[in-house]
């Protein structure tokens, strides 16, 4: 593999300038004197790599996952649960109160009555086809207060310990049994092209609100609040503060289900009189990207640590989500810049050269397991400085091709490629030179003080984009909360280290 990489790299110099921006594409040929054209040289350097435990990751995001499965690589059970708030449209309205069918007087207060109420979760693709009829159990909890946008929750957050759940006598804690294939839907419905798999959580038991008022179901509570306090429904913030802070969905039993929740809605069904005609309708409140959603991950840290530190696993590295393993790269910045000791002093062989291109290809190792539950390969990965990882996500940054980069898995080459990280290498080198000057120390001392200065992390991520079919822009980068895992060439004990191929120009 190494020979093939070196042979392929021989052609890199000829096309290196095409990897640069338009300002540098014609630098050599634009000079009138033939002897002044750019002179290109190339080099290849090994990049040490190892697996590192990610620890908890920032949980806020647009994607929510629900499930409980066993990871075939670690043998541990991975659990995904989430909280969500609900979105209120500005035009949310109910018919005139007098026209809505009334409840009987057996409850604390006579109210306009909802016939029923439920939460509907639309599911993404199944984790594994073989497990689509696995029986699962979950419980839906009512939140005590809404989660604020300025609150940072990591994937190991505990809603109980944080006091997020309402736990008085009247609070809602609804159990639900389900399978991925919703067999409560009849065959005629399932045969429709528009049919999607879903989970239905019925909220039809008597419900007592925080003020001690009881309603025949949760939907009747929503209707009553609308007529008593219409200002509560003017936007999603008021709705979360005064009516419905949101819900937490907890997995309680079963093994083999895991799915992205692509859509979620609270549906309130009721009847009303319309010109002496009874109409059955519903109002919908959605859990969408416009409101806060947080995924909670329960993973066996000890099992992940054993996988990362197992001597038999040191001939490669891992990428594993959610909240699993990253690959750490130690970029040989000093060697790339030609740092060498001459007569006891540092000299830089490429001090007068321009670094034009630096390419890193990460080759994936195929799975060596026949377990049908083997996890899929991460689709997208982020390359970011190790010490900047937390700030990158908490500050909602996007890759800038200077200090952070992203790439997508290429099935044809079975690899991830970062085509040009020369800006990053230059920035790291300049950071070191400025740091040495500011701290008035030599190279070795500065590196001892800043051991992570040239360490990078490869992180599985998901993107939110905007634009058209021909042009898209990344608007948000989030930790990948789906189940993925793959091995990369490299590692502390590998015969095939990761390499960076560079092009210099004079």
N, C-alpha and C positions, 0 to 999 in steps of 0.2 A: 504493500500500500504506500509506503514512504517513497519508493522509487517512482511509482506512478504519479504521486503528488509533485515530486521534483521535476519530472518530465513535463507535466502539465504546466508547471510554473514557468518553464523556459519561454513560453509564448506570452507571458504576462507583460513583459516590458514593451512589447510591440503595441499593446492596447492600453497601456497604463494611463495614458493621458485621457482616454475616453472615459475613465472613471472619475476624472476631476471635473470641476465646474467649468462653465463656459469661459470664464475669465482666463483659464490656464490651458485650454484645449489647443491653442495655436501659438503658444509662447515660442517654441523652437523655430517653427517655420516662418514666424512673423519677422524675424531678424534678417537683415539683408545679407549679412556675411555668413557664408556656409560654416565657417569655423566657430561661429557664436551660437550655433544651435544647441539645444539641450543634449547633454550626454547622460544616458540612462544606465544605471547599474542596479543589480538585484541581489537579494539575499533572503535566506529562509532561517527562521529561528524557532526553536521548540518553545511551547507554552505549557508550563506545568499546570496540572488541573487536579482537582479532587472534589468529592461529594461533600456538601455541608448541609446540615439540618436547617430548614427554613425557619422553624419556629412558627408561632402564630403570625398570620398575615392580616392586613387591614381588611375588615369584613364588609364595609359599606360598598355597594355597587349596584349595577342594574340587573345582574343575573342572580337568581336564587335557585338553590338546589335542595332537594329533599330525598332522603334515602338512608339505607343501612345495608352495607355490603361487606364482604370479606376480601381484603387485598391479598391476592394469591402470592405476591412477592414477600410480604411480611407476615402473613397469617393473621393480622390484626383486623378488627372490625372498624370500618370508617363510617361515621354517622354525619349526615348533613341535615341541618335544621335551619329555620330562618324566621325572622320577624318581618312584618310589613305593615305599613300604614295604607290608608285608602285615599283615593283621589276623588274630589268632588268637582264636577263640572259646574261652571258658572250658571248654566241654564238648567240645573237640577230643579225639578218642580214635581209636585204631586197635584192631583186634581183637587178641586174644592173639598174641604174636609167633610162637609155635610153629605157629599156624594159617595164617600168611601164607606164600605160596609163596616158596621160597628161591632165591637166585641160585646159579649154578654156582661153581666154585672158581677161575675164570680171573682173578678180580680180587684186589686186595690183601687184601681181607677179605670172608669170606662174610657176607652180610647178607640180611635179609628184602627181597625184591625188589619194586620197582614195575614193572609192565609197561610203563608209559610215564608221561610227565609233560609238561605244556604250560601255557603262559599263554594265556588267552583274554581278548581285549579286545572288549567290546561297543561298537559304534560308534553315535554319534548320527546325525542326518540328514546326508546327503552335502553336500559343499560345492557342487557343481554336477552335475546329472544327466548332463551331457555327458561328464564325466570319471570316471564310476563304474567304467570298465574300464581306466583308465590304470594301467600296471604301475608299482609302487613297490617300493623296497627299504628295509629298516630293519635295525638291529642292536641286539640286547638285551645290555646289559653288566651284570655283577654288581657291586654296590657293595662297596667295601672295608669301610666302616663306615656305620652308620646316620646319617642327618641328624637332628640334635636339634631339638626344638621351639623352643628359645631361639635357634637360629641364624636369621639373617635373610638370605635369598637374594633377589637381584633378578634380573629376567628375562634379564640378560646373563651370568649365572654360567656358568663353564666347568668341568664336572665333571672334566676331565683336569687342568687347571691347579690345581684345588683338591685334587687327590689323592683324589677320591671313589671312583674305580674300582679294582677289584682287577685287577692286571696281571701276576701271576706266571704261571708256565708252566701251571698247572692252572685258571686263571680262566675264567669263562664269558663268551664273546662270540659270541652266536648270530645268524647272518644269517637273514633271512626275506624272501621275495618275496611280494607280495600285491597285490590290487586291492580297491577299496571293496566291490564285489560279490564275495563269496566264492564263486567258481565251483567250488571243491572240494566244496561242498555239492550233493547231487543235487537233481533237480527236485522229487521228492516232499517232501523236507525243506523246500525253499524255498517250497513252496506252502502250508505250514502257517501259520495265522494267528499263531502264537506265534513264528515265525522272525524273527530279527534279524540284521542284518549284523554280521560279527565278523572279527577277525584271530586266527589261531592261531599261536603261537610254540612249536615243538616243542623240548623240552629232553631229548632222548633220546640224546645222545652221552655217552660215558664222562666222568664228572665227578670231579675231584680236589679235595678240600676243602683248607682252609688248613693242615691238619696232615699233608698228603701221603697221605691215604687215598683210594683210587679206588673209585668205584661205577659200576654199569652205566648209570645215568642220574641226573639231579638228584632225581627222586622217591625213588629208593632212599636217597640221602643224607638226605632229610627223614625217611624212616621210621626209619633207623638212629639219627638224633639223638633221635627220640622215645623209643625204647626205652633208649638209653644215658643220656639226660639228660632225663627227663620234666619236670624243673623249668624247662627252657628253654621249655616250651610253656604256662606258667601264665598269661602275658599277652603282649600284642603287644610290649612293651618288651623282655622277656627274649628273645623270639623274634628280634627285630631285632638285639639285642646278640650273641647266641650262635649263631644258626642262619642267618638270612637277612636281611642288612642292607637288602636291597631291590634294585631294578633301575633302570637308566637306558635309555630307549628313544631311539635316535638314528636320524634319517632320513639315509640314505646316497645315495639316487638316486631319480629320478622327479620329475614335476612335474604337479600337478593334484589331489592328494588333500589334504584337510584335514577333520578331524572331531573333535568332542568325544568323549572316551572316557567313556562313561556308567557302565561297570562293568569291573572287571578282576579276574581270579582266577587263582591258581596251582592247577592240578588235578593231584593225584597218583592215578593209576589202579593198582589192584592186585587180586589174587585171594586169597581165603582159604577155608579149609575150615569149613563150618558144618553139623555133623551129617552128615558124609559127602557133603555137597553143595557143589560149588564155586560161589562167588558172586563176581561181578565188581563192584567198587564203586570209589568215589573219595572222597578227602578234599579239601576246598576251603579255600584261604587267600585272602582277598579284599583287594584294594587299595581301601579305602573312605575315607569322610570321617573315620573314627576314627583314621587314621594319616596321617603327613605326606606330602603330594604337592606337587611344585614343577614349574612349567612354565618351560621355557627358550625364549626367543624370539630368533631371529636375523633382524635387519632391517637394511636399508641406510640408515644414519643420514644419509649424504650425500644420498641420493635424497629422503628425507623433508624434509631441510633445504631442498633446491631447491624442493620443492612449497610449503613454508611461506613462502619468501622470494621466490618468483616474482612480479614486478610484476603479471602478468596474473591472479594468484590473490588480489589484495588487495581485490577487491570482495566477498569473503565470507570466512568462516573455516571451519576443519575440525574435525570430531571423528573420530578414527581410532584403531582398536585392532587388534591388541595392540601396546603400546609404540610408539605412533605420534604423534598430534597431539591437543592439547587446544585449547579456545578460552579465551582470557583476557579477562575483563571488567574494566574500570575503573569501579567504581561511583561516581557523582557525589555522594558523601556531602555535601560542602560545599554544593553547590548545593541539594540536597534540604533541608538544614537552614537554607537561606536565608542562608548566609554571604556577607556583602557588606562592602565597605570604605566607611565614612562618616567623612569628616574624618581619614583616615589610620588609623582604628581599625576592627577587625572588629565588625560587628553581625550578629545572627542574626534574620532576619525571622520565623522559626518557633520562636523560643526558648520561647514560651509555648504552642505548639501540641503536640498529641499526634499522632504519626504512626500512623495507624490501619491503613493498608494500603499495600502496595507490590508491584505485580505486574509480572513480566517474562515476555514471550512470545518464544520463539526460533523463528523460522520457518525451515523446512528448504527448501532449493532442490532441485528434482528433478534426478535424474541426467541429464546430457547426453551419456552414452555408450551405445552399443548393444552393447558387449562383454558377452557372457553371463556373464563372470566378475566383473562389477561386484559390489562388496561390499554386504552388507545394512546397513540403518540401525541404529545402536545403539538398543537397547530402553530402557535406563535410563541416566540421567546423574546425577552428583553435582555439587552446587555447594558449593565449599569455599574458604576463604581460601587464597591461594597459599602463604603461609609455613607453613600448618598441614597441607599435603597429606601430607608424609612421616609426621608424627606421627599423622595420622588413620588411615592404614592400619597402621602398625607397632603402634599401641596398640589395634587392633581396635575402633575407635569406630564408632558408627552415627549417622546424621543425627539431630540434636536439634531442628531447626527454630528454632535460635537462632544457631548459628555455621556450620551445614551443613544442606543440604537435598537432597532427591532428587525426581526426577520421571520419568515414563514417556512415551515417544513416543506421541502421539495421531494415529492414521492419518487420522481424519476431518478434522482441521484442519491436518495436515501440520506439526505443531509440538510443541515442548516448552513447558510452562507451569509457572512457579513462582508460585503464586497469591498468596502473601503473605510477603515477606522483610523486613517492617518491623522485626522483632526484630534481624535482622542489621545493618541500617542503623543502628539505635539503638546496638547494641553497638559498631560501628565508630566512631561518633561519640563515644561515651563513652570508648572506649579512647584516642582522640586527645586528648580534653580532659584525661584523667588523665595521659597521657604528657607533655603540654606542662607541666602543673603539676609533675610529678615531676622533669622535666629542666630546668625553669625556662627554657623557650625559647618563641619565638613560633611561630605556625602554620607559616610557611614553613620555618623551621629544622627543626622536628620532622618535617615531611613529607620534607625532604631526607634526614634520618637514617633514615627509615622509608619508603622508596619504594614498598613493596608493601602498605602499610597498608590500601588500599581496592581491592586487586586480588584477583579471584576466578578460580577455574578451573572449567571444565566438563569433567568426566571421565567417560568411559564405564565403567560398573560393572555387576556382577552381584550379586544378593542371595540370601541364604539366609533363608528364612522359616519360622516355625512357627505352628501354630494350626489352625483349622478352615476349611471352605469359605466361611464367612460372616465370619470375623475372623482376620486374620493379623498377625503381628508380625515385623518384620525383626530377625534375630538376628546377621547378619554381612553386611558389605559388602566386596567384593573387586574388584580391577581386572578389567575384562572382558578375557579372553584369547582371545575369539573374533575372527573376521575381520569387522570392521565399518568403515564409513566413510560420512560424510555431510558436506554443506556447509550452513552456516547463513547467513542474511542477516546483514550486518554487515561488519566488516573496515575497515581504515584508509582505503580509497578507495571506500566504498559510498555510494550514494544512498539507501539504506534502512537507517539505523543501528538497532541494537537500542535499545529504549526501556524505561524504567521508569515506570510510571504510579502515582502516589502519591495518597493521601487524607489530609488533615489534619483534625483536629477541635479546636474551641475549646470 
